């Protein structure tokens, strides 16, 4: 399975989603995460060699792809329309992470408008949802009213997500009593993709 994580805006949890879905898919079969972002955030995250899957740059990936069952692509933020078209035709699914922030939601709607013209298989994933506010509920309602395909689960706003990259681990391996909540949410998203 080839899954591309993409967004027309940075800061929405794209790399975090790519890393954690790669970790989930690795529990099923060998998984490669391709870091196609100019910031190379997934490669930096993997420098400690503690991630349970292999990470490669976009340039280094072609020779590796046939060795893996699942490919997760962390795309660059703000891809050009031509790149979106390539992702739509070359991926089994596109995942668009978005925070409940109004500007992020607006940008996600614009991305979906582009993807609809490409007949892409895509789904929106709400990320960085603060359970102490109603922003997540309002964002879900907005996306549902816009009739966008949406994952059942959403990714909570957790300190462990912010700090786990500096230790080179996924959230479930970060020493925080709430970290398992974040891991369970990404597992649920992975299961929904596979169903």
WOKARA-V205636 format. One record per residue. RES is the residue in one small letter. D_FIRST is the distance of its C-alpha to the first C-alpha in Angstrom with 2 decimals. Layout:
res: (RES | RES)
d_first: (D_FIRST | D_FIRST)
This chain:
res: (x | x | x | x | x | x | x | x | x | x | x | x | x | x | x | x | x | x | x | x | x | x | x | x | x | x | x | x | x | x | x | x | x | x | x | x | x | x | x | x | x | x | x | x | x | x | x | x | x | x | x | x | x | x | x | x | x | x | x | x | x | x | x | x | x | x | x | x | x | x | x | x | x | x | x | x | x | x | x | x | x | x | x | x | x | x | x | x | x | x | x | x | x | x | x | x | x | x | x | x | x | x | x | x | x | x | x | x | x | x | x | x | x | x | x | x | x | x | x | x | x | x | x | x | x | x | x | x | x | x | x | x | x | x | x | x | x | x | x | x | x | x | x | x | x | x | x | x | x | x | x | x | x | x | x | x | x | x | x | x | x | x | x | x | x | x | x | x | x | x | x | x | x | x | x | x | x | x | x | x | x | x | x | x | x | x | x | x | x | x | x | x | x | x | x)
d_first: (0.00 | 3.81 | 6.47 | 10.05 | 13.02 | 16.09 | 19.70 | 22.92 | 24.79 | 24.75 | 25.50 | 23.20 | 21.03 | 18.19 | 18.15 | 18.92 | 15.95 | 13.60 | 15.40 | 15.48 | 11.89 | 11.14 | 14.01 | 12.82 | 9.41 | 11.72 | 13.78 | 11.29 | 10.26 | 10.86 | 9.35 | 10.57 | 11.86 | 13.19 | 16.42 | 17.27 | 20.08 | 23.62 | 24.68 | 22.32 | 22.27 | 19.26 | 20.98 | 24.23 | 22.76 | 21.60 | 25.03 | 26.35 | 23.77 | 23.33 | 19.66 | 17.73 | 14.94 | 15.43 | 16.06 | 16.82 | 18.45 | 17.14 | 19.87 | 19.08 | 15.33 | 15.48 | 17.02 | 14.63 | 11.16 | 11.69 | 12.63 | 9.43 | 6.63 | 4.78 | 6.22 | 8.27 | 10.93 | 14.35 | 16.05 | 19.79 | 21.78 | 23.33 | 21.29 | 23.32 | 22.74 | 21.71 | 19.01 | 17.75 | 17.81 | 15.78 | 13.10 | 13.32 | 13.04 | 10.43 | 7.79 | 6.22 | 8.39 | 11.27 | 13.07 | 16.78 | 18.68 | 22.40 | 25.45 | 28.19 | 30.32 | 31.69 | 30.93 | 27.26 | 27.03 | 28.83 | 26.50 | 23.46 | 25.26 | 25.83 | 22.17 | 21.38 | 24.23 | 22.65 | 19.21 | 21.06 | 22.61 | 19.28 | 17.99 | 14.89 | 12.69 | 13.70 | 15.23 | 17.96 | 18.25 | 21.86 | 22.51 | 25.76 | 27.42 | 30.90 | 31.93 | 35.56 | 35.47 | 34.66 | 32.53 | 29.28 | 30.76 | 32.13 | 28.86 | 26.99 | 29.87 | 29.76 | 26.04 | 26.57 | 29.68 | 27.83 | 25.49 | 22.31 | 19.24 | 19.38 | 17.80 | 20.38 | 20.69 | 21.84 | 22.02 | 25.63 | 27.73 | 28.41 | 30.32 | 27.90 | 25.14 | 27.72 | 28.95 | 26.09 | 25.04 | 28.60 | 28.25 | 24.85 | 23.40 | 21.07 | 23.12 | 23.47 | 25.24 | 27.60 | 31.09 | 31.46 | 32.26 | 30.05 | 26.94 | 25.49 | 25.47 | 22.98 | 20.69 | 20.98 | 20.08 | 16.79 | 16.08 | 16.97 | 14.63 | 11.67 | 13.08 | 13.55 | 9.95 | 9.29 | 12.57)
